[in-house]
Structures are given as C-alpha cells and as structure tokens.
C-alpha cells in the first residue's frame, strides 16, 4: 500500500529531525554530499524560516510527510540566479515512491519555469525521479569538492 504523501511548510520544530536525516552516511554517499555540523545547519535553517516570504533567502521550504510522519524535505532555492529543486528522503523510506510524489506535489505548487536540479551522477534513483517528473538532462560534468559536496560527476537537469 502506497503511503499518503503530503507537503507542509517547514517549521522550527522540524530542524533537529532534518539535521538527523542529513547526518546519515549512506544518504550522503548517494548524494555526494557532506553533512553540516549542528551550528551551521541550525543557522542556515533559522535564516530560511525567518524569511517568511522568501525575499531574503529565496527558499521555498517544505517537509515531506508520509502518512503524517516527517520523512524528508523538499525545497526550491536560488542556484546561480535560477530556481532549483532539491530533496532529501530518510534512507528507511527509499524505494517507496515518496520522492517522485513529493516532487510532483512541489511542482504543482511552484509553477515558475525553468526549474533546475542537480544530482550526483551515480545517484540513478534521483535522476529517475526527476526524469519521471519531466526534467531533462542538460549536462554532466565533474565538479570540484566544496564544503558541502564531494568531488563528483554532477548531472544538471531542467524542467522547462
């Protein structure tokens, strides 16, 4: 049975749970990312949540609920002056169609196009989720390591 997937605006009480999700080693390997420490994570989310209309940070934050349980996050944020979608699903909920449904819900809510997405080249499940929702691969390139990402092949996708 498929879980009921809904999105709701992220609230301050969600921040500790979202940080716990970001600390998962397998999730970071798949995403090609590095977890942030608690002070950095908390400060970033406090800035996002203090920006009620999205004018300062440009972020549209949502949490993903599966049968009313917080299982991830999905956001639209500016990336090099373009809107970009990103999401994170708790590892124990992978393979249940949650990401595909959450992306579809976010796309219905956020209608401005084009919309970009990036993912690690080895993250085939995420590429499939995005393609299933109408995104097309725009490029593949090796990107340098940053404080947030490992050096990796990065796939950039676009929804027009």
Secondary structure in CASP SS format (residue, H / E / C, confidence):
PFRMAT SS
TARGET T0000
AUTHOR 0000-0000-0000
METHOD secondary structure of the structure
MODEL  1
X C 1.00
X C 1.00
X C 1.00
X C 1.00
X E 1.00
X E 1.00
X E 1.00
X E 1.00
X E 1.00
X C 1.00
X C 1.00
X H 1.00
X H 1.00
X H 1.00
X H 1.00
X H 1.00
X H 1.00
X H 1.00
X H 1.00
X H 1.00
X H 1.00
X H 1.00
X C 1.00
X C 1.00
X H 1.00
X H 1.00
X H 1.00
X H 1.00
X H 1.00
X H 1.00
X H 1.00
X C 1.00
X E 1.00
X C 1.00
X C 1.00
X C 1.00
X C 1.00
X H 1.00
X H 1.00
X H 1.00
X H 1.00
X H 1.00
X H 1.00
X H 1.00
X H 1.00
X H 1.00
X H 1.00
X H 1.00
X H 1.00
X H 1.00
X C 1.00
X C 1.00
X C 1.00
X C 1.00
X C 1.00
X C 1.00
X C 1.00
X C 1.00
X C 1.00
X E 1.00
X E 1.00
X E 1.00
X E 1.00
X E 1.00
X E 1.00
X E 1.00
X C 1.00
X C 1.00
X E 1.00
X E 1.00
X E 1.00
X E 1.00
X E 1.00
X E 1.00
X E 1.00
X E 1.00
X E 1.00
X E 1.00
X E 1.00
X C 1.00
X C 1.00
X E 1.00
X E 1.00
X E 1.00
X E 1.00
X E 1.00
X E 1.00
X E 1.00
X E 1.00
X C 1.00
X H 1.00
X H 1.00
X H 1.00
X C 1.00
X C 1.00
X C 1.00
X C 1.00
X H 1.00
X H 1.00
X H 1.00
X H 1.00
X H 1.00
X H 1.00
X H 1.00
X H 1.00
X H 1.00
X H 1.00
X H 1.00
X H 1.00
X C 1.00
X C 1.00
X C 1.00
X C 1.00
X C 1.00
X E 1.00
X E 1.00
X E 1.00
X E 1.00
X E 1.00
X E 1.00
X C 1.00
X C 1.00
X C 1.00
X H 1.00
X H 1.00
X H 1.00
X H 1.00
X H 1.00
X H 1.00
X H 1.00
X H 1.00
X H 1.00
X C 1.00
X C 1.00
X C 1.00
X E 1.00
X E 1.00
X E 1.00
X E 1.00
X E 1.00
X E 1.00
X E 1.00
X E 1.00
X C 1.00
X C 1.00
X C 1.00
X C 1.00
X C 1.00
X E 1.00
X C 1.00
X C 1.00
X E 1.00
X E 1.00
X E 1.00
X E 1.00
X E 1.00
X E 1.00
X E 1.00
X E 1.00
X C 1.00
END
